[in-house]
Amino acid sequence: MKKFLKITALIILLLVIFFAAAFKYRQYRANEISIPANASSLAKISVDEIYKSIAANVIANPGFYFKNDSEQDANAKLDGYDHGLKIPGSIYFYTIKNQSKTAFFSRVEIEELYLFEHFLLSKLQLQIAKSGKNGNYSKSKTGNVAVYYNRKYAAIAISNKVINFEPILNDILNQKDFIKVGDSRFSSVKNSTEHVAFADGDQFATLNFDNGVINFSDELISKSIIPAIKPVYRKFNGESTISFWVNANFKTTTKQTLKLKNRSAEPDSLFKYFNGYLDFEWLNTTQQTDSVITYDYNDDFEKVEKMTLQKRDIPNVVVNISADAAGLQNYLSRQNFINSASGLVNKSVFPLYKVFVEGNSKQLILSTSKGNKVSSNTTVTSDFFALKIDFTKLNEQLNQPLLTRYTKNLALLEVKGNKQENGKIKIAGKLAFVNKDINSLYQLLKGL
C-alpha cells in the first residue's frame, strides 16, 4: 500500500512539473512576439494565467461546475464558435501612433484557415472587401472591425470609428517596422503575470479575475487632478446605497466647453468657484408628487386633457459641493442650468426628478428631497477619492428587471484613489460578486 501511495504521489508530482513546464514554455513563446516600433500603448491578456485560475477553482468546486444543469453546459454555449486560431499563452493588443486612439490592433496565428474564414463570415458577419495573392481584407458592415489575413496569420483592428484599416493591417500582417516586445518601452507588460495588463507610458493598469471578486488597479500620471495635501471626507450614512467623494482640485489642459442640448458651461468658470471637495450620496428612497396628464372624452365625445397628481418613489440623493456657492449658483443660473426663482435644476437639464438647489455660502447642495441636510463630521484619510456601490440595495431600490438582470449577481463595488510618492496617483478597487467561491470571470460571462 505504501509503495502504491509513493508511486501515485510521484506520478502526481511529475504531472505537476510537466504542466508547469508546459505553461512556462507557452508563456515564453507568447512573450517572444514582436509589436510595431511606433506602438503607443500595449495590452496583454494572460490566457494561461486565466486558465490556471479557473482550473484551480473547478477543482475546488466540482459540484458547481459539473452539476447536471443544461443552463450551465458550456459546450452548448460555445458550440459553433470554432475560430480556427492558435491561442497562445498570452494575447497582445496595441494602439499605434498616428492612428485613432480608440483603435486596437493585434496579430494572431491561424491554425485552420477554413474554420477561421467560416468564423469571420458566420459569427462576426465580416465580408471580404478585397482579395489577392498577398491576402484577403475583410471588414464589418460598419467598417469599425477589420481583418487582413493570409494562410498563416491574421491582423485585426477593432475601433469605434470607421476607418480604412487596410494599409496599416497590411503592415502589421507583414510585421513591417516591428521590434521584440522585450526591447520596447512596455517591458512591464511583458513581465506581468496579472490576468490583464495595460501600459501607455503614463499609466500601468492591471486586472485579475479572482474567486468571487475582480481586483483592478491603475497607476498613472495625471496632469489635471491635484489631490489635496491632507485629504478629508464627510462621514456618510452607513446604510447608503451609493457614496462617492473626491477631495482634489482640477485644472483643464485644453479649451473645452461642456454642452447639454442648447446650454453650455466653461470648465474654467466652474472650477473658479470650486473649493476642492465634492460628494454624492444615494441614501434610500423618497417621494415626489408629479403632475400626470391623461386624456378622456367628454359627453360630446371631445378629447379633453385631464391632470392628476401622483406620488412616486424616487432615489433620495444628495450632491454636496464645497464652493463659493453664491458665485457658482449665479453662473449656473446665467447658463440656464438652474432656475433661481423656483430653486430647482432646470427640468430640461434633468427631466427624471425634481432636483432642489439649496445650501449656504460655502456649500451648494443639490437634492431630490427638499431640506436634505448633510453631516459636517469629517474624517482624515490618505485617499483623495472613494466610490462605494452596494448592488444588493441598488437592485432592491431600482426594481427594474431590464437593469437588474445584469447586476443581480453583483454584491459590491469599491474604488479608492491615493497620491503616490513618485508624483503619480493610484486607483485601486474590487468588484465583488454574491457568490464568493466561484471564479469571477465565469460568473461575469454567465450573467451576460
N, C-alpha and C positions, 0 to 999 in steps of 0.2 A: 504493500500500500504506500509506504514512504517513497519507494522508488518511483511509483506511478505519479505521486504528487510532485516529486522533483522533476520528472520529465515534463509534466504538464506546465509547471512553473517556468521551466527552461523554454518550452515552446512559446508560451505567452510572452516571455521576455524577448525572444528572438523576433516575434511578430511586432512587438512594440518598437524594437530597434529598426526593423525593416520599414515600417510605416513612417517612423520619424525621419529616417534617411531619405525615403521617397519624397516626403513633403519638403524636406530641406533641399533636395535636388530640384524639385519643381519650382520652389521659390527662387533658387539661384538662377535657373533658366529664365524665369519670368522677369527677374531684376536685371538681366543682361540685355534688355531691349534697348533700342535707340529711339530718341524723340527729336523733333525739329530743334535745330540750334536756336531758333527765334521763338521758342515756346515761352509764353508769358505766365502760364500757371500750369500746375500738374496735379491730377487727382489719381489716387491709387485705390482700387478695390481689392483687398486681400481675400481672394476667393477661398484659398485653402484654410486661412485662419477662421473664416466664417463656417466652412465645412466642419472643422475640428470642434468649434464651439457648439454647433448643432448636434454633431455626433455624440459628444460627451453628454449633452442634455437628453438625447434619445436614450442613451444607456441608463441614465439616472431616472428617467420617467417612461419606461417602456409601455406602461399601461395607458398612458395618454396618447402616445403616438401610434400605437398599434391596435387600439380598440376597434372593434368591428363597427365602424361608422362610415357609411358611404360618403358623408359630407366631408370627412377628413381623408378621403382617398386621394393622396397627392398625385398618383398616377393618372387618375381620371382628369384632374385639373390640368396636368401637363401633357395630356395626350394630344398629339398633333403639333407639338412645339419643338420638333427636331430641327434645330437651326443649322446643323452641318458645320459648326465651328469647332475648333480645337480649343477648349477652355484652359488657359494657363493657370499657374498658381496665383497670379495677380493680373488684373486688367488695368491699364493706364488710359486716362483721358487727359487731353491738354487743350488749352487755348493758345492762339498764335498771334503774335504782333501783327498789326495792320489788318487783322480780321475782326469780325464782330466779337465783343467781349462776352456775348451770350452763346457763342458757337463753340461747341466742344467736339474735338476730333479724336480718333483712335485708329489703330491699325491692328487687325486681328488675322489669325491664320485660319484658312479654310481646310476642313478635314474631308467633307463630302460635298462637292460642288453642286450636284443635283439637289441635295437636301437644302443647301443654302439658298439656291435660286428659288426653290419652292417656298421656302420660308419668307423670302422677300416679297414674293408675289401674293401668296395666300394669307399670310399673317400680318405682314407690315403694309400690305397694299401698295408696294412700290412698283412703278412701271419703268421699263428700260427706255431711257430717253436717247441713248446713243450707244452703239456697239461697234467694236473694231478689233483689230489684231492685238492691240495693247490692253484691251479690257472693255468692260461694259459699265456704263454710267446709269444708275437707277435713282429715282427720286420720288418722293411722295407727291400727291396732287397739289398740296400747298407749297411744296418746294423747300420746306424747312428741315426735312430729313433726306439725306442723300448718301449713296454708297457707290464707290468706284472699285471694281474688283476684277481680278484675273482668275486663273485656275488655282492659285495658291494663297493669295492674300486679298483682304478687303480693307479699304479705307472708308471710314464712317464719319459723317458730320451730322450733328444734331443742334438745332438752333431755334429760337423763337422768331427769327427773322427770315424772310425769303431772299436767298442769295444764290448766285450761280457758284456752286462749290466745285465745279468740275476741275478748274486749273489747280486749286490747292490740294484737292483729293488725289489728283494725278501725281503731284509732287510727293504726297505722303505715301501713296502706294509704292512709288519707286525710291522712297527714302532719300529724296534729294535734300542735301544740306542737313543731314541728321547727325547727332552725336550720341554717345552712350549716356544713359540716364545718370550713371555714376559720375560722369565728367561734367554734368550740368550743375546749375545752382540749386537743384532740387534733390540733393543727396539725402536730406532729412526725410523726404517722402519715400525714397527707395529703401532706406533703413528702417522705416516704420513697420511695426508688426500689428498696428491697430487695424480694425476691420476696414475702415475708410480713412484715408489721409489726404489732405489738400494743402498746397502751398502756392503762393503767388509772389513771393518776395517780401511782401508787407505783412503776411499772416501765415500761420500754420494751424490747421484745424484737424481734429480727429473725431471719429465716431465709432462706438462699439455696440454691438447687439448682444448684450449680456442677458442672463436669465431674469426675466420679469422686468427688465429696465433697459432703456437705451441711454448710454452715457455719451456726452459730447463736450468738446472744449474748443476754443478758438483763441489763440494768442495773436494779437495784431497791433499794428501801428495806426493810430487814429489821429488825423490832423484836425478833426472837427469836434472831438469830445475832450473836455478838460475836466477830469474828475476833481471833486472837492478834496482839499488837503486833509481835512478831518471830517469824513462823511458822517451824516446822521440821517435817520429816517423816522417817520411818525409811526407810533405803535398802532397796528391795525386790530380790528375785531378778530378774535380767534376763530370765529365761525364764518369768516369771509369766503365767498366763492372764488373771487379773483382779487389779488392785490398786486400792485406794481408801484415802484417808486424809483426815482433817479435823483441823485444829488451831484450835479455836474453843470458846467456851462458849455455852450455850444458856439462855434464860430463857423460861418459859411465860407466855403472855399471858392465857390463860383456864384455868379449873379443868377439867382433863381427866384421864380415867382410861384407861390402856391396858388393854384387856381381851383375853384369849385363852382361849376356852372358859370354864371356871369359875375362871380366875385373873385377877388384876388387879394393876397396878402404878401408882403415882403418879409422874408425870414429875418433880415437885419432889423426891421422895425419891431417884429415880435420879440426878438432876443434882447432888444434895448430895454424892454420893461421886465424881462425875466430875471429873477434873483437866484437862480441855481437850484431850485428844488421843485419837483412835481410828483404827485402821487395819484393813483387811481384805485378805487375800491368798489367791488361789487359785493354789497352786504347781504342782501336777501331779495325779497320782492316787496313791492309797494303797489298802491293802486292809484290810477289816474282816471278822471272822468273825461270821456271824449264825446263829441257830437257825431252821431251816426245818421247818415242821410239814407232814407229808403223812399221808395215810390209806391203809390197806391192809386186807385181810381175812385173818383167821387161818384155821386149819384148820376151825373151827366156823362159818365164814362170818360172823364177827362183825367189824364195822368197828372197827379199832383205830388209835390215834394213833401216828405214828412221827416221831421228832425226829432230825434230822441237822444237822451243822454244815457251813456252806458259806461259802467265801471269795468276796468280790466286790470289784471295783474301784470306788472312790468318789472324789469330789473331795477332794484334800488341801488343806483350807482352814484359815486361822488368823485369828482375830479378836483383836486386841491392844488393850486398853483401859487407858489411864493413869487410875488411880483409887485411892481408899482401898479397896484390893482386899478386905480383910477385912470392912469395913463393907458394901460392895456385895454380896459373896458371902453374907453373913448375911441381908441384906434379900431377895435373890432366893431364898434357901433358905426364909425365912419365908413368902414368897409362893408357894412350891412350884414355882418355875421350874427350880430345880436341886436335885439330891439330894446333900447334903454327904457322906453316908455312902459312896455309890458314886463320887462325884467326876464325875458325869455330868449333863448337861442332861436334865430330865425327858423321857422318851420320848414322852409325850402332848403335850409342847410342840413337839418337833421329832422326828417319827417316822421320818424317812428314814434317818438315820445316828446312830451313837453320837457325841456331842459331849462331849469331855473338858474339865473345868474345872480349870485349873492357874494358875500364876503366882507372884508374890511379893507383898510388902507394897504395892508401887507399881503393879503390873500385874496385871490379870485377863486370862488367856488362854483362849480357847475354841477348840478344835481338833478335827478329825476324826482326828488322829493323835496318840497319847499321847506326851508328851515333846517336842512340837514347840517348838523354840527360836526366838526372834525376835532379829534383829540389833539391837544397841544403837547402831549407827552412824547418825547423823542428818545432815541437810543443811539449811542455811538457805535460805529461799525468800521470794519476795514473795507467793506464793499461800497461801491458808489451807485449800484443799482441792483434791484432784485425783482423777480416776477414769480408768482405762485398761482397755479390754477388747480382747483380741486374739481376734477371731472365728475366725481360722484354727485356733488352738489349741483354742478353746472347742468348735468343731464336731467336732474330732477326739476330744476327751475326752467330750463328751456322747454322741455316736454315737446320736442319737435322730432318725430321719428326720422325724417329725412336727414337730420343732422346727427342725432344720437346714434344712428346705426354705425357711424364711423368712429364715435367716441365712447361707445358703451364698454369697450374693453380697456379703456384708459382709466388710470386712477389719479395721477398727479403729475404736473409739470412744474419743475423748479429750475430757475436760471438765476445766476448771480454774476456780477462783474466786479473786478477789482483792478487797481493800478499796480503794475509791476515795477520793480526797481530799474529795469532797463528802458523805461520810458514807454513801454507797451502797456496795453490793457489785456486782461484775460477774461473771457466769457466761458463759464462752465455750467453745465446743468444736466438734468436727467429727466427722462420721460418714463414714468413708472406705469406698469400695467396691473390690472386687477389680479391676474394670475401671476404670482411671484416666482413660480417654479419653472415655467416654460420659456424657452428662448424667445426674446422679444421680436426678432425678425420673423419667426414663424407666426407669432401672434399678429404681427402687423400685416403680413401678406394674407393671412386667413381672414382678417377683418375687412379686406377690400371688397 
